[in-house]
Amino acid sequence: MCNINNDKFKYTYNLINLIAGIIWLIISFNLDNGDGTFIQRAGSIFVYIGVYIEFNIHMFPNNKTIKQDMVNKYIIIKYFAHLYIALGTLLWGYGDLIFGTVKW
């Protein structure tokens, strides 16, 4: 059984959440009926995942207790979380305008 306090488990868990967000965006893009509403919903999920991961990273123990290679991985995950929040906000707010007017 995985220990929730294990650093590698937390890193893997957050990485899986990032991948799930990409998969949800692809599924939403394919399910969209042309008006961009599914893309907006994917944007809201992106924001949620980004905030959730940012919260998880904030809850990690002090960097002095973590091996340096894990700190670098957390920083990468944190940058992706920020990217998800920014991209998700853009999609959530303007997804219908961006993807609703473009005919694929």
Order of alpha helices (4+ residues) and beta strands (2+ residues): alpha-alpha-alpha
